[in-house]
């Protein structure tokens, strides 16, 4: 097993911010004595391939340099191999747009993340596995369907260069074309499938998304459970009145909102849908979610 760290740098993250700040941030770690090999991604999915190869070569310590999407790709390079092989550890230099996952541990961002790596802080973190028609994926932040996925899809496909302003613009655009749909599913092997229309469904390992939106205030990344949050078919005016509550978690007090803790979620969808997972958007047909308890060490 190699003791050297592998830093996977997405220079395009954060509208190019990562490319400008990655060098000094990594150099600070090197000055403190860490041995670090740096690899730069060249496009979507590249981090997954680089990490899978590095894990096979004996690397077990990884640093995600970018945003939540970079971390997501690294996790998918580690799993499923790391679920049954030697444990891997993942640290972060949060230089992307959202950097949602780390907010569960600190609001200090880069400062906290750097200190956690240097002090050797490690926490066991659950990993969530989604089986879908044609494959599987893994995540540590959240997966969502409905309005939240629609917003992220629009932001990524049309307004990504605008950063946080692009995300707000996408929210307003999706509000005008508001869709409330049913995504049939059952929780923890229940007899009946839930088939009611909703604004969104979220399946969370940690609390935040979109940077500061606290979709799942009761989520815990190390409790062995998925935090399932559902907001029913609220209308435009209702969403506008309550939109601010998504940032402090009080949306769960709304009569159309609900939550549950789960070990498995099974879906019965007729075909592919847009899914937002750790800041990335995929068009897939989900089949089943399940938890891999404490499968990854995170430096946070």
Order of alpha helices (4+ residues) and beta strands (2+ residues): beta-alpha-beta-alpha-beta-alpha-alpha-beta-alpha-beta-beta-beta-alpha-alpha-beta-beta-beta-beta-beta-beta-alpha-beta-beta-beta-beta-beta
